[in-house]
Every structure is written in structure tokens, then in C-alpha cells.
Amino acid sequence: YFIRKSSFAKDNYLYEIDDYSRYNFSLRGFDSLEGIKFAGITLLVTIGISYLVQIVFKHFNIPIEEQEIVKLLKQLSLVNFIMLAVSGLLVAPIVEELVFRWFLFSKLLKHRLNVILAAVISSIIFSAGHLTLAGFLPIFALAMINCYIIEKKGYWYAVFNHFFFNFLSFFSLFIQRFGSKLIK
């Protein structure tokens, strides 16, 4: 809403009036098939990177530790798991794409650095914030792809891609945690 209604920012590059259309903040033009295509590509890339990371970690005898949030999710009751999943599936992609891709990458860094360096720096910060050594490179890949997506397709495509990535993670954890109880 702020981005669409911003009228004071005519000379301020941080809040350009055309950002609403430039980054496609309207959901009206969202093409779900295009979103699924990007999500599929991201899935293949992150699975491949995860596999390579596991091979390297095993080769050098580096223990693969789970993120703290994963450890927490594996201990929660079904109700608490679902409540946290809703936050991780809806709030996190919307807020993180706004902060890391639109604001940090598009508005702050890209205007000062070249687009690739801006994408790398914002993706490193995003990945480091997830506090996982084994997951750093797959999360970095997601972030880099989302930098590309927000530039080429817009904000909601990046949010959808992030949502899909998180959905697969939560679904996998859900099956691990509650799958055997649901089958009985």
C-alpha cells in the first residue's frame, strides 16, 4: 500500500512512484504457471546444491547440523507446528522478499553496485541470517534466483518462489514429525 500510494518520493530513489508497477506489486498480473516454472527450476537447483554440499561435508567429515528452527519444529505439537508453519509459509516469504530482495537488493545495493554484486551481497546476508552451514549454499541459491525473479518478473513471483521452497521444507518436516501418527 505504501509503495503504491507514495506521492512524496518524486526525487527519492528509495521509494520511486513507479516501483509499484516496476516490481509488479499487484497480484492481478501474476501468472501461476510462470510461478510454478520458477519454483521447479529453484527446486532442481537447490536439491543439486544440497546433494553436493552433503558429499563435500561427508568427504571432510564435517557434521551436518540442523537449523535451530528445524530442531524446534520436530518437537512441537501438531497445533503449534501448524501455527508456526502458517507464519513460515505466509509471513516469512512476504516480509523477507520485501526486506531482502526489494529493499536491500533492489533499492539500496543495486543503485550503488552492479546488479550481480548487489545480488551476491544481499543473498549472502539472507543466507547467513538462516544460521545453517549446510543450508547456506541452497539458501544462497534461492536468494540469487529470487534476485533474478524480482528483476525480471516482480515481487509476487519472488514471494511465490520463496513460499514454495518453504512449503516443501515444512511439508517434509511435517511428514517426518507426524507421518507415522497419521497413518495409524
PyMOL commands that set and color helices and strands:
alter all, ss='L'
color gray80, all
select helices_A, chain A and resi 2-5+13-15+19-22+32-59+68-73+78-109+115-128+136-152+155-183
alter helices_A, ss='H'
color red, helices_A
deselect
rebuild
show_as cartoon
